[in-house]
Amino acid sequence: MNSIDFKQMGLRIRNQRELLGLTREQFAEKLGVTSKFCSDIELGIKGMSIATLVKMSGVLKLTTDYILLGREDENRSYKNIINMLNSCKEDKLKYAEDILRTFIMACD
């Protein structure tokens, strides 16, 4: 059985929160908890309830396995890109598409 390394779990949470451009206060509001509680989770001081874990998984767009244990699925390398695109405002996605298309063409 795998054990949970709370410090590593907190680091994964913080990295994804920052990748999505959320402040700790915004993140806490989405979860319905205090920013102090989020800080404690990110520092590995506290764990969380299953209900909070499920909410967090949705907000961060990460699997619960990845949050808890760091288990990545095969498509994880694409998820950072997808998460960044998901955080874009609708009117800015065209720019991201153009940049990505230019990048891919340059890779040939």
C-alpha positions as CSV (number, residue, x, y, z in Angstrom):
1,M,0.0,0.0,0.0
2,N,1.2,3.5,-0.8
3,S,1.6,6.0,1.9
4,I,0.8,9.7,1.5
5,D,3.7,12.1,1.7
6,F,1.8,15.3,2.8
7,K,4.6,17.6,1.9
8,Q,4.9,16.3,-1.6
9,M,1.1,16.3,-1.9
10,G,1.0,19.9,-0.8
11,L,3.7,20.8,-3.4
12,R,1.7,19.2,-6.2
13,I,-1.4,21.2,-5.1
14,R,0.5,24.4,-4.9
15,N,2.2,23.9,-8.3
16,Q,-1.1,23.3,-10.0
17,R,-2.8,26.2,-8.3
18,E,-0.1,28.5,-9.4
19,L,-0.1,27.0,-12.9
20,L,-3.8,27.8,-13.1
21,G,-3.1,31.4,-11.9
22,L,-5.2,31.1,-8.7
23,T,-4.2,32.9,-5.6
24,R,-4.5,31.0,-2.4
25,E,-7.5,33.1,-1.5
26,Q,-9.3,32.4,-4.8
27,F,-8.5,28.7,-4.4
28,A,-9.8,28.7,-0.8
29,E,-13.0,30.4,-1.9
30,K,-13.7,27.8,-4.6
31,L,-13.2,25.0,-2.1
32,G,-15.2,26.7,0.6
33,V,-12.4,26.7,3.1
34,T,-10.1,29.3,4.6
35,S,-6.9,30.4,3.0
36,K,-5.0,29.4,6.2
37,F,-6.4,25.8,5.7
38,C,-5.1,25.9,2.1
39,S,-1.8,27.1,3.3
40,D,-1.6,24.2,5.8
41,I,-2.4,21.7,3.1
42,E,0.1,23.1,0.7
43,L,2.8,23.0,3.5
44,G,1.9,19.4,4.3
45,I,0.8,20.3,7.8
46,K,-2.8,19.1,7.4
47,G,-4.7,16.6,5.4
48,M,-8.3,17.1,4.1
49,S,-11.6,15.4,4.0
50,I,-12.7,13.3,1.0
51,A,-15.3,16.0,0.1
52,T,-12.6,18.6,0.0
53,L,-10.3,16.3,-2.0
54,V,-13.0,15.8,-4.6
55,K,-13.7,19.6,-4.9
56,M,-10.0,20.2,-5.1
57,S,-9.6,17.6,-7.9
58,G,-12.3,19.4,-9.9
59,V,-10.9,22.9,-9.3
60,L,-7.3,21.9,-10.1
61,K,-8.3,19.5,-12.9
62,L,-6.2,16.8,-11.4
63,T,-7.0,13.2,-10.5
64,T,-7.3,12.3,-6.8
65,D,-4.5,9.7,-7.4
66,Y,-2.2,12.4,-8.6
67,I,-3.1,14.8,-5.8
68,L,-2.6,12.1,-3.1
69,L,0.1,9.9,-4.4
70,G,1.7,11.7,-7.4
71,R,0.5,8.9,-9.8
72,E,0.5,10.3,-13.3
73,D,-1.5,8.8,-16.1
74,E,0.0,8.3,-19.6
75,N,-1.4,11.7,-20.8
76,R,0.0,13.8,-17.9
77,S,2.5,15.5,-20.2
78,Y,-0.4,17.1,-22.1
79,K,-2.4,18.0,-19.0
80,N,-0.3,21.0,-18.1
81,I,-1.0,22.4,-21.6
82,I,-4.7,21.5,-21.4
83,N,-5.0,23.1,-17.9
84,M,-3.4,26.3,-19.1
85,L,-5.8,26.4,-22.1
86,N,-8.7,25.7,-19.8
87,S,-7.8,28.7,-17.7
88,C,-7.8,31.0,-20.7
89,K,-10.6,33.4,-21.3
90,E,-12.7,32.4,-24.3
91,D,-11.7,35.4,-26.4
92,K,-8.0,34.6,-25.9
93,L,-8.1,31.0,-27.0
94,K,-7.6,32.0,-30.7
95,Y,-4.3,33.6,-29.8
96,A,-3.2,30.4,-28.0
97,E,-4.2,28.3,-31.0
98,D,-2.2,30.5,-33.3
99,I,0.9,30.4,-31.1
100,L,0.6,26.6,-30.8
101,R,0.2,26.2,-34.6
102,T,3.3,28.4,-35.2
103,F,5.3,26.4,-32.7
104,I,4.3,23.0,-34.2
105,M,5.2,24.2,-37.7
106,A,8.6,25.4,-36.4
107,C,9.2,21.9,-35.0
108,D,9.0,20.2,-38.4
